Amino acid sequence: MNPIYLALDLPRLDAAIALAQKVKGHIGGLKLGLEFFCAHGHHGVHEVAKVGLPIFLDLKLHDIPNTVAGAMQAIHVLEPAIVTVHASGGRAMMEDAKAAAGEHCKVVAVTVLTSLDDSDLAATGVGGSSHDQVLRLADLAAEAGLDGIVCSGHEVGEVHRRWKNGYFVVPGLRPAEAALGDQKRAVTPRQARDAGASVLVIGRPISRAEDPVAAARAIEGTL
């Protein structure tokens, strides 16, 4: 299975579908985030699903357990392969999210966003390093019965050693020659895969490349 999920971070639905159609032979799935979902809703997801690749709904649900369970039930009809919740929502919320998910849907918990570093966490009252916080929340997600977590490539190796059968989604990936953008803790796709990543989320290095097909093919070739 190709582990690359393309983040379709384009504002226009027609452009997003056109890009997905172009590169679908070199990726394994499509990630639709909060911006996409708020702009295009269920209709947009249904249209993108026609491309024929698994859909990862990166909604980062975070609310009281009953509300998150209701949201999970509301997206059953979209048949997502992966949905995200925030691990910081707590064990009960994660348990209810998993219980409400579709039979073939993996529920993974966001630990620490790859745009945050230690000083950002300290400003929110979280003690210790981002690495320590990821490990704490990974343990909590495992206890809650989730399928896996979202973490940066810097933590995935240790989390994989602690959680052998976990499903690990790694965003913030940048090919060796690419700019970091707003990602403070990025690694290359190959480094993340070697460390135990199940899914590699890649956006701008493909979507904003002069030749997206060549870019996707080049990344695929490093794995």
C-alpha positions as CSV (number, residue, x, y, z in Angstrom):
1,M,0.0,0.0,0.0
2,N,1.3,3.5,-0.9
3,P,1.4,5.4,2.4
4,I,1.3,8.9,0.9
5,Y,-1.9,10.8,1.6
6,L,-2.1,14.1,-0.3
7,A,-3.4,17.0,1.7
8,L,-5.9,18.7,-0.6
9,D,-5.4,22.2,0.8
10,L,-6.8,24.0,-2.3
11,P,-9.7,26.4,-1.7
12,R,-11.6,25.5,-5.0
13,L,-13.3,22.1,-5.2
14,D,-12.7,21.8,-8.9
15,A,-9.0,22.5,-8.6
16,A,-8.7,20.0,-5.7
17,I,-10.4,17.2,-7.7
18,A,-8.3,18.0,-10.8
19,L,-5.1,17.8,-8.7
20,A,-6.2,14.5,-7.1
21,Q,-7.0,13.0,-10.5
22,K,-3.6,14.0,-11.8
23,V,-1.5,12.4,-9.1
24,K,-3.7,9.5,-8.0
25,G,-1.3,7.0,-9.5
26,H,1.5,8.0,-7.2
27,I,-0.4,8.4,-3.8
28,G,-2.4,6.1,-1.6
29,G,-5.1,8.4,-0.3
30,L,-6.5,12.0,0.1
31,K,-6.6,14.1,3.2
32,L,-9.4,16.6,3.6
33,G,-8.9,19.1,6.4
34,L,-11.1,21.4,8.4
35,E,-10.9,24.2,5.9
36,F,-12.0,21.9,3.1
37,F,-14.9,20.5,5.1
38,C,-16.1,23.9,6.2
39,A,-16.1,25.2,2.7
40,H,-17.5,22.2,0.8
41,G,-19.1,19.9,3.4
42,H,-20.5,16.5,2.7
43,H,-20.9,17.3,-1.0
44,G,-17.2,18.1,-1.4
45,V,-16.2,14.9,0.3
46,H,-18.5,12.8,-1.9
47,E,-17.1,14.5,-5.1
48,V,-13.5,13.9,-4.0
49,A,-14.3,10.3,-3.2
50,K,-15.2,9.8,-6.8
51,V,-11.4,9.9,-7.6
52,G,-11.4,6.4,-6.1
53,L,-8.9,6.8,-3.2
54,P,-9.4,6.4,0.5
55,I,-10.5,9.6,2.3
56,F,-8.8,10.8,5.5
57,L,-11.1,13.4,7.2
58,D,-8.7,15.5,9.3
59,L,-11.4,17.2,11.4
60,K,-9.5,17.1,14.8
61,L,-12.8,16.7,16.7
62,H,-12.5,18.1,20.2
63,D,-15.6,18.6,22.4
64,I,-17.6,16.8,25.1
65,P,-17.8,13.0,24.5
66,N,-21.5,13.1,23.5
67,T,-21.0,15.8,20.9
68,V,-17.9,14.1,19.4
69,A,-19.8,10.8,19.2
70,G,-22.7,12.6,17.4
71,A,-20.2,14.2,14.9
72,M,-18.7,10.8,14.2
73,Q,-22.1,9.3,13.5
74,A,-22.9,12.2,11.2
75,I,-20.0,11.4,8.9
76,H,-20.7,7.6,8.7
77,V,-22.3,8.3,5.3
78,L,-19.0,9.6,4.0
79,E,-17.2,6.3,4.7
80,P,-13.9,7.9,5.7
81,A,-10.9,5.6,6.1
82,I,-9.4,7.8,8.8
83,V,-10.8,10.5,11.1
84,T,-8.9,12.5,13.7
85,V,-9.8,13.6,17.2
86,H,-7.7,15.6,19.7
87,A,-6.1,13.4,22.3
88,S,-6.3,16.3,24.7
89,G,-10.1,15.9,24.7
90,G,-9.5,13.0,27.2
91,R,-10.0,9.3,27.5
92,A,-13.8,9.3,27.7
93,M,-14.1,11.5,24.6
94,M,-11.7,9.2,22.6
95,E,-13.6,6.1,23.8
96,D,-16.9,7.5,22.6
97,A,-15.4,8.6,19.3
98,K,-14.1,5.1,18.6
99,A,-17.4,3.5,19.6
100,A,-19.3,5.8,17.3
101,A,-17.0,5.4,14.3
102,G,-17.8,3.3,11.2
103,E,-16.7,-0.3,11.2
104,H,-13.9,0.3,8.7
105,C,-12.9,3.8,10.0
106,K,-9.6,4.2,11.8
107,V,-9.8,6.8,14.6
108,V,-6.5,8.5,15.4
109,A,-5.7,11.1,18.0
110,V,-3.8,14.3,17.3
111,T,-1.1,14.6,20.0
112,V,1.0,17.8,19.4
113,L,0.5,19.8,16.3
114,T,3.6,19.9,14.1
115,S,3.4,23.7,14.1
116,L,4.1,23.8,17.8
117,D,7.4,23.7,19.6
118,D,8.4,23.5,23.3
119,S,8.0,27.2,23.9
120,D,4.5,27.2,22.3
121,L,3.5,24.3,24.6
122,A,4.9,26.1,27.7
123,A,2.8,29.2,26.8
124,T,-0.4,27.0,27.0
125,G,0.6,25.6,30.4
126,V,2.0,22.2,29.2
127,G,5.1,21.3,31.2
128,G,8.0,19.3,29.7
129,S,9.0,18.9,26.0
130,S,6.7,18.3,23.0
131,H,8.3,14.9,22.8
132,D,7.2,14.0,26.4
133,Q,3.7,15.4,25.7
134,V,3.3,13.2,22.6
135,L,4.3,10.1,24.5
136,R,1.8,10.9,27.3
137,L,-1.0,11.4,24.9
138,A,-0.1,8.4,22.8
139,D,-0.4,6.2,25.9
140,L,-3.8,7.8,26.7
141,A,-5.0,7.1,23.1
142,A,-3.9,3.5,23.3
143,E,-5.7,3.1,26.7
144,A,-8.8,4.6,25.1
145,G,-8.8,1.9,22.4
146,L,-8.0,4.2,19.4
147,D,-6.3,2.9,16.3
148,G,-3.3,5.2,16.6
149,I,-2.1,8.8,16.7
150,V,-0.9,11.7,14.7
151,C,2.6,12.9,15.6
152,S,5.7,14.4,14.0
153,G,8.4,12.3,12.5
154,H,10.6,13.0,15.4
155,E,8.4,11.1,17.8
156,V,7.0,8.3,15.6
157,G,10.0,6.0,16.2
158,E,9.7,5.9,20.0
159,V,5.9,5.7,19.9
160,H,6.1,2.8,17.5
161,R,8.4,1.0,19.9
162,R,5.9,1.5,22.7
163,W,2.8,0.7,20.6
164,K,3.7,-2.1,18.2
165,N,0.4,-2.4,16.4
166,G,-0.5,1.3,16.4
167,Y,-1.4,3.2,13.3
168,F,0.7,6.3,13.0
169,V,-0.1,9.3,10.8
170,V,2.8,11.7,10.3
171,P,2.2,15.2,8.8
172,G,4.6,18.1,8.4
173,L,6.7,16.1,6.0
174,R,9.1,17.9,3.6
175,P,11.3,16.3,1.0
176,A,15.0,17.0,1.6
177,E,15.1,20.0,-0.7
178,A,11.8,21.6,0.3
179,A,11.1,24.7,2.4
180,L,9.8,24.1,5.9
181,G,6.9,26.6,5.6
182,D,5.1,26.8,9.0
183,Q,6.2,23.4,10.1
184,K,8.8,23.6,13.0
185,R,9.3,19.8,13.4
186,A,9.5,18.4,9.9
187,V,11.4,15.3,8.7
188,T,11.6,13.7,5.2
189,P,9.0,11.1,4.1
190,R,11.6,8.4,4.0
191,Q,12.8,9.1,7.5
192,A,9.2,9.0,8.8
193,R,8.5,5.7,7.0
194,D,11.6,4.1,8.3
195,A,10.7,5.1,11.8
196,G,7.4,3.4,11.7
197,A,4.9,5.8,10.1
198,S,1.8,4.1,8.6
199,V,0.6,7.2,6.7
200,L,2.7,10.1,5.3
201,V,0.7,13.3,4.9
202,I,2.2,15.6,2.2
203,G,0.6,18.8,1.0
204,R,2.4,21.8,-0.5
205,P,5.5,19.9,-1.8
206,I,3.1,18.2,-4.2
207,S,0.1,20.6,-4.5
208,R,2.2,23.7,-5.1
209,A,4.9,22.1,-7.2
210,E,5.4,23.3,-10.8
211,D,4.8,19.7,-11.8
212,P,2.7,17.9,-9.1
213,V,2.9,14.6,-10.9
214,A,6.7,14.6,-11.0
215,A,6.8,15.8,-7.4
216,A,4.5,13.0,-6.2
217,R,6.4,10.4,-8.3
218,A,9.8,11.6,-6.9
219,I,8.5,11.3,-3.3
220,E,7.0,7.9,-4.0
221,G,10.4,6.9,-5.4
222,T,12.2,7.6,-2.1
223,L,10.0,5.2,-0.1
